[in-house]
Amino acid sequence: MATNSMNLEDIPSESLMSELLRRMKCASKPDKRLILIGPPGSGKGTQSPIIKDEYCLCHLATGDMLRAAVAAKTPLGIKAKEAMDKGELVSDDLVVGIIDEAMKKPSCKKGFILDGFPRTVGQAQKLDDMLGKQGVKIDKVLDFAIDDAVLEERITGRWIHPASGRTYHTKFAPPKVPGLDDVTGEPLVQRKDDTAAVLKSRLDAFHKQTQPVIDYYSEKGIVAKLHAEKPQKEVTDEVKKVLS
Ligand code: AP5
């Protein structure tokens, strides 16, 4: 009888070997539950894939999940679109629901990186409740501290490969061929909310609603402040130091 399941012989031995090595490396890594907080353009999405690979975590970015829902025109996406286009936050209930679901994925077994969540003190309290029920807690909050003045250039020069989430910048991290993804050669796109005008509302929302989340976790003594205005590689070094 025909079957859809793949035989091990069908998988190239290099792929098997690299997966085996990855699993061996991951087995020795301690569990980690991390939050990345910072204003738009501070580098959360840039550093996340590096942290994810280093510590074998899943990367849960509420912005990416919401944009996928908007593109697929799901009921969630239809509700979220208006707020996102204006640079305002979507309701706590919508994002808490998607995070609760996403954290159950097998790739989150060794822990997770929350990128862009929680963004209000209400979301932080709900997250603590969710984790408390599982008997776990957040280990570290990385505060991507940066001056607002630097962010417009970062945001307006950003280009994204939607399928992988790879991020480029015309000046700071240009692709090998302008407008094309380095790995697949597919076209890069700009986000609809990456304009100077919408950035103003996003920064306003950050200072009013998200800055208090940093204070909330500071009281628990788990916030590590990064110098997010430094070049990418230096920020990566700081992150690794904080997490080692
Ligand atoms: P979201 O997608 O989370 O956007 P954001 O928080 O505004 O963050 P960004 O993705 O813009 O910035 P980033 O820090 O990841 O920067 P990046 O690394 O790409 O949210 C979008 C919207 O969704 C919100 O406005 C809201 O409506 C909604 N939403 C999401 N979560 C929500 C929640 N929890 N509750 C309610 N609503 C929610 O870097 C930017 C650029 O700079 C890149 O081009 C990069 O190459 C470059 N760069 C990065 N690091 C450096 C460096 N060190 N030096 C020089 N250039 C650098």
Residues whose N, C-alpha, C, O or C-beta is under 5 A from the ligand:
A	BS01	AP5	G38 P39 P40 G41 S42 G43 K44 G45 T46 T62 G63 D64 L66 A83 M84 G87 E88 L89 V90 V95 D115 G116 F117 P118 R119 R154 G157 R158 W159 T167 Y168 H169 F172 A173 R202 A228 K230 P231 Q232 V235
